[in-house]
Every structure is written in structure tokens, then in C-alpha cells.
Amino acid sequence: MSILGDRLSLSARVHRARNNALTVTYSDPVGVELATGKQKSSAAVLFGFKNGGKAAYTIEGGGTHLDVAVAATTTVSRDGAVLGSIVGQGSSARIESAAATLLADIHPYDGAKADPAWSHKLTGPDGEPIGTLTLMRTAGGWSLQDFVSWTATWDMTGLGAKTPSAGASLQLDAPAADVLADLLVAALLDVATLPRGYIA
């Protein structure tokens, strides 16, 4: 079963671990932790040379294991089998199945570049609205309650280390099918750590 399950909303907050790797904590609207994403360690990560961008991650929660290779085209695998990809297209992106079938489009944000949060509309293959994915470019993008929750889980040894964003959030109009659901979980990490914000 997908990490997202039949939930309609999910938040993903970005932190730094003791070894300087990025971690992403996934929570439901009431703050229950559902999964954790972890950047795979390397010398470049340990010494602070890799602050987001192209990198390998794992996401684990609810008995599901995802491998996410973040890049211009991000590849997502579940339990060792390729699940699909997130394909950047300049000012937008596509979420595709392993067979390259379009599952969802991520549309550009139409606000100001300096805004603390960029909301991206999500549409299905026929252009139907399915929800919103929001990049929290800075902590100011979160509500006060969300911000307190984000800072409460900081590893105090890493407070001086910058993160590429404060995280991302997902709001759906209806529960997503199994494959798309886990690709959306991966898209939250992808958007927040690359960071991959799109603006018109």
C-alpha cells in the first residue's frame, strides 16, 4: 500500500541529520509522522559540499520502501522495481508511470518569485484538477503551527547548515491511485530538495 494511502494531504519538512545529509519528515495534518526520506551519505554530503540538487534518497514508511534518484529526470523505484519518474520540462513537470504514461502534470506557479511558498496546480492526463503541490521556499511559507512543528524536529547539531527549502505540502481533491500516490510522495521530496520550483 502507498505511504499516502487514501489521505488527501501530506506535509514534507526538510532537515539536516548529524552527518549533514538532508532528511525529509512526512506528516499528516495532525502531525502524525508517516515516513522519513533520507539522503544517501557520501564524503561530499558529510563535508557540506552537497546541499540539495542531484542526489539519491530512500523513503520508508508503512512497510513501503522507495528509492528516489533526484535529477533533471527523477526516477522512483518501489521495493526494487521502477515505479515511474518526475520529468522536468523547464517551467513545469510531468509525473509518469514506468511505461512513460502521463499520470499528472505539475503546473508553474503564477505568483511572484520572491514569495515564500509556490503553489503548483496538479492536473490529470485529461487536464482535470487533482490537487496542489506547494514548495515552501522559506520557513515563512508554513503556517505558525507548521513552522513550530518543523523546528521542533531539528537536529540541534545541524542548525547552522542550510537546507535547500523548508519543505513541501500536498493537497488532493480525491485519494490518488496506488502508483500515483507514491510518485506524489516522491515528488514532495524531489521538489523540496532539488529544489524544483516552477514559475510562469
HELIX and SHEET records of a PDB file:
HELIX    1   1 ALA A   43  LEU A   46  1                                   4    
HELIX    2   2 ALA A  139  GLY A  141  5                                   3    
HELIX    3   3 LEU A  144  ALA A  152  1                                   9    
HELIX    4   4 MET A  156  GLY A  158  5                                   3    
HELIX    5   5 ASP A  178  THR A  193  1                                  16    
SHEET    1   A13 SER A   9  ARG A  16  0                                        
SHEET    2   A13 LEU A  22  SER A  27 -1                                        
SHEET    3   A13 GLU A  33  GLN A  39 -1                                        
SHEET    4   A13 ALA A  55  GLY A  61 -1                                        
SHEET    5   A13 THR A  64  VAL A  70 -1                                        
SHEET    6   A13 THR A  73  ARG A  78 -1                                        
SHEET    7   A13 ALA A  81  GLY A  88 -1                                        
SHEET    8   A13 ALA A  93  SER A  97 -1                                        
SHEET    9   A13 LEU A 102  ILE A 106 -1                                        
SHEET   10   A13 ALA A 117  THR A 123 -1                                        
SHEET   11   A13 PRO A 129  MET A 136 -1                                        
SHEET   12   A13 GLY A 167  LEU A 172 -1                                        
SHEET   13   A13 SER A   9  ARG A  16 -1                                        
END                                                                             
